[in-house]
Amino acid sequence: MAQTSQPVVAKWKRAVLKISGEALASSSSDEIIDALVLNQIAAEVVEAARDFQVELAIIVGGGNIWRGAVGPGAMLERATSDHMGMLATTINALALQNAIEKLGQATRVQSAIQMAELAEPYIRRKAIRHLEKGRIVIFAAGTGNPYFTTDTAAALRAAEIDAQVVLKGTHSGIDGIYSADPKLDPSATKFDYIPFMEVVARDLKVMDLTAITFCKDNNIPVHVFDLMTPGNILRALRGEFLGTLVS
């Protein structure tokens, strides 16, 4: 009798993947989203949902479209600038949804601010039900509040939906957490594992302080890895040794 192949089981049953907007940025002057990167990420998360028995939610930033801390944003009120950033995250969420659904994977975008024609409102129990039904859920508009980053939104949503890990994807060639910026300090050393409080004490800035302390308080580990290397999302979900684990 022929043996049936067993499905790959992910280390984490339910995970939140944090993708920065900058990771989606295109080098082309007339585009804000790199289609190749978008499709690479979409293909990996679809494979994870189909083959890894993992329930996956995604938080995406908006830095490829709007970064209010510099440039024109510096002349705006912080709250106004942050709300503009929430709209930028929604653009990225819709683009990612489109790329994922082209591969045949059911996906829902839930927004923390009301925009009924574009996305569902964020409802915790409904998000969990989507995940249980095998749909990928993309959370847009951060927490819905100014002064909070999408890193904090990732930590908050992970706690709300009972996720077991936050997967923090990095870009620009950084493959984990280092003792200093490896691009500026050649002697910087990479951590394979680091406690939450050491991240805070060293001010390592892998995530904002609110997000790090929130994950610590709610016992949610953060796995930091290079998002841009093909296959790394799948490797991280399998629990392979890459990047840095914060716990």
C-alpha positions as CSV (number, residue, x, y, z in Angstrom):
1,M,0.0,0.0,0.0
2,A,1.3,3.4,-1.0
3,Q,2.1,5.7,1.9
4,T,0.4,9.0,2.1
5,S,2.6,12.0,2.8
6,Q,2.1,13.7,6.1
7,P,1.4,17.4,6.2
8,V,4.2,19.6,7.5
9,V,3.2,20.8,11.0
10,A,4.4,24.3,11.9
11,K,6.0,25.0,15.2
12,W,3.3,27.6,15.9
13,K,-0.4,26.8,15.4
14,R,-1.3,30.5,15.2
15,A,1.1,33.3,14.3
16,V,1.2,37.0,13.5
17,L,3.5,38.0,10.8
18,K,4.7,41.6,10.9
19,I,5.8,43.1,7.6
20,S,7.2,46.6,7.4
21,G,6.0,48.9,4.6
22,E,9.6,49.6,3.6
23,A,10.0,45.9,2.8
24,L,7.4,46.3,0.0
25,A,9.0,49.5,-1.4
26,S,9.9,49.6,-5.0
27,S,13.2,51.1,-6.3
28,S,11.2,52.4,-9.3
29,S,10.5,56.1,-9.1
30,D,6.9,55.7,-10.3
31,E,5.9,52.8,-8.1
32,I,5.4,52.4,-4.3
33,I,5.1,48.6,-4.2
34,D,7.6,46.1,-5.6
35,A,5.5,43.4,-7.3
36,L,8.2,40.8,-7.1
37,V,8.5,41.2,-3.3
38,L,4.7,41.3,-2.9
39,N,4.3,38.1,-4.9
40,Q,7.2,36.3,-3.1
41,I,5.6,37.0,0.3
42,A,2.1,36.1,-1.0
43,A,3.4,32.7,-2.3
44,E,5.1,31.9,1.0
45,V,2.1,32.7,3.2
46,V,-0.2,30.8,0.9
47,E,2.0,27.7,1.2
48,A,2.1,28.1,4.9
49,A,-1.7,28.3,5.1
50,R,-2.2,25.3,2.8
51,D,0.6,22.9,3.8
52,F,1.8,23.9,7.3
53,Q,-1.5,23.7,9.3
54,V,-0.8,27.2,10.6
55,E,-3.4,29.9,11.2
56,L,-1.7,33.1,9.9
57,A,-2.5,36.8,10.5
58,I,-0.5,39.6,9.0
59,I,0.2,43.2,10.0
60,V,1.7,45.4,7.4
61,G,3.2,48.8,7.9
62,G,2.9,51.8,5.6
63,G,6.4,53.2,5.4
64,N,6.8,52.8,1.7
65,I,4.0,55.3,1.2
66,W,4.0,57.6,4.2
67,R,6.5,58.3,7.0
68,G,5.3,61.3,8.9
69,A,8.4,61.7,11.1
70,V,10.4,63.2,8.2
71,G,9.8,65.4,5.2
72,P,6.4,67.0,4.8
73,G,5.0,65.0,7.7
74,A,7.2,66.9,10.1
75,M,4.9,70.0,9.5
76,L,1.7,68.1,10.4
77,E,0.1,67.4,13.7
78,R,1.2,64.0,14.9
79,A,-2.3,62.7,15.1
80,T,-3.0,63.8,11.5
81,S,0.2,62.3,10.2
82,D,-0.5,59.0,12.0
83,H,-3.9,58.8,10.5
84,M,-2.4,59.3,7.1
85,G,-0.1,56.4,7.9
86,M,-3.0,54.2,8.8
87,L,-4.4,54.8,5.3
88,A,-1.0,53.8,3.8
89,T,-1.1,50.5,5.7
90,T,-4.6,49.9,4.2
91,I,-3.2,50.4,0.7
92,N,-0.5,47.8,1.4
93,A,-3.0,45.4,3.0
94,L,-5.3,45.5,-0.1
95,A,-2.3,44.9,-2.4
96,L,-1.2,41.9,-0.3
97,Q,-4.8,40.6,-0.2
98,N,-5.0,40.8,-4.0
99,A,-1.7,39.0,-4.5
100,I,-2.7,36.2,-2.0
101,E,-6.2,35.7,-3.5
102,K,-4.7,35.4,-7.0
103,L,-3.1,32.2,-5.7
104,G,-6.5,30.9,-4.6
105,Q,-6.2,31.5,-0.9
106,A,-9.2,33.0,0.9
107,T,-8.1,36.2,2.7
108,R,-9.8,38.9,4.7
109,V,-8.7,42.5,5.4
110,Q,-9.9,43.9,8.8
111,S,-9.4,47.6,9.4
112,A,-9.1,49.3,12.8
113,I,-10.8,52.3,11.3
114,Q,-14.1,52.2,9.5
115,M,-13.9,51.9,5.7
116,A,-16.8,49.5,4.9
117,E,-16.4,49.6,1.1
118,L,-12.8,48.4,1.4
119,A,-12.4,46.2,4.5
120,E,-14.2,44.5,7.3
121,P,-14.1,46.3,10.7
122,Y,-11.7,44.7,13.1
123,I,-13.8,42.4,15.3
124,R,-11.8,40.0,17.5
125,R,-14.1,37.0,17.4
126,K,-14.7,37.3,13.7
127,A,-10.9,37.5,13.0
128,I,-10.5,34.3,15.1
129,R,-13.3,32.6,13.2
130,H,-11.7,33.5,9.8
131,L,-8.4,31.9,11.0
132,E,-10.2,28.8,12.2
133,K,-11.7,28.4,8.7
134,G,-8.3,28.6,7.1
135,R,-8.4,32.2,5.9
136,I,-5.5,34.5,6.1
137,V,-6.4,37.7,8.0
138,I,-4.6,41.0,7.2
139,F,-5.0,43.6,9.9
140,A,-4.9,47.2,8.5
141,A,-4.8,50.7,10.0
142,G,-2.6,49.7,13.0
143,T,-4.5,49.9,16.3
144,G,-6.7,52.7,14.9
145,N,-5.1,55.2,17.3
146,P,-2.4,57.8,16.7
147,Y,0.9,57.6,18.6
148,F,1.0,53.8,18.3
149,T,3.1,52.0,15.7
150,T,2.2,48.9,13.6
151,D,4.7,47.0,15.8
152,T,2.5,47.7,18.8
153,A,-0.5,46.7,16.6
154,A,1.1,43.4,15.9
155,A,1.7,42.8,19.6
156,L,-1.8,43.8,20.5
157,R,-3.5,41.7,17.8
158,A,-1.3,38.7,18.7
159,A,-2.5,38.9,22.2
160,E,-6.2,39.4,21.2
161,I,-6.3,36.4,18.9
162,D,-4.2,34.1,21.1
163,A,-1.3,33.9,18.7
164,Q,1.7,31.9,19.9
165,V,4.4,34.1,18.3
166,V,5.0,37.4,16.5
167,L,7.2,36.8,13.4
168,K,9.0,40.1,12.8
169,G,10.3,40.3,9.3
170,T,13.3,42.5,8.7
171,H,14.7,43.9,5.4
172,S,17.8,45.8,4.2
173,G,20.0,42.8,4.7
174,I,19.6,42.6,8.5
175,D,18.9,39.0,9.5
176,G,18.3,39.3,13.2
177,I,19.1,41.4,16.3
178,Y,22.7,42.6,16.7
179,S,24.5,44.3,19.5
180,A,24.8,47.4,17.3
181,D,23.9,48.4,13.7
182,P,26.0,45.9,11.7
183,K,26.0,48.4,8.8
184,L,27.7,51.0,10.9
185,D,29.7,48.8,13.3
186,P,31.6,45.8,11.8
187,S,32.2,44.4,15.3
188,A,28.5,44.1,16.0
189,T,27.5,40.5,17.1
190,K,24.3,38.8,16.3
191,F,22.1,37.3,19.1
192,D,20.6,33.9,18.5
193,Y,18.5,34.4,21.6
194,I,17.9,37.4,23.8
195,P,15.5,38.1,26.7
196,F,13.0,40.9,26.4
197,M,14.5,42.9,29.2
198,E,17.9,42.8,27.6
199,V,16.4,44.2,24.4
200,V,15.0,47.1,26.5
201,A,18.2,47.6,28.5
202,R,20.3,47.8,25.4
203,D,17.8,49.9,23.6
204,L,18.2,47.6,20.5
205,K,15.1,49.1,18.7
206,V,14.1,45.9,16.9
207,M,10.6,46.9,17.8
208,D,9.3,49.9,19.6
209,L,9.4,49.8,23.4
210,T,5.7,49.5,23.8
211,A,5.5,46.5,21.6
212,I,8.4,44.7,23.3
213,T,7.1,45.2,26.8
214,F,3.6,44.2,25.7
215,C,4.9,41.0,24.3
216,K,6.9,40.4,27.5
217,D,3.9,41.0,29.7
218,N,1.7,38.6,27.6
219,N,4.3,35.9,27.1
220,I,4.4,36.2,23.4
221,P,7.8,35.4,21.9
222,V,9.1,37.5,19.0
223,H,11.1,35.8,16.2
224,V,13.1,38.3,14.2
225,F,14.4,37.1,10.8
226,D,15.2,38.3,7.3
227,L,12.0,38.6,5.4
228,M,13.6,39.2,2.1
229,T,15.4,35.8,1.7
230,P,13.0,33.5,-0.2
231,G,11.7,30.7,1.9
232,N,12.4,32.3,5.3
233,I,8.8,32.8,6.3
234,L,8.3,29.1,5.9
235,R,11.6,28.3,7.7
236,A,10.5,30.6,10.6
237,L,7.1,28.9,10.9
238,R,8.8,25.4,10.9
239,G,10.8,26.6,13.9
240,E,14.2,26.4,12.0
241,F,17.2,28.1,13.6
242,L,17.4,31.5,11.9
243,G,17.4,35.1,13.0
244,T,16.9,35.9,16.7
245,L,14.3,34.7,19.2
246,V,13.2,37.2,21.9
247,S,11.4,35.6,24.8
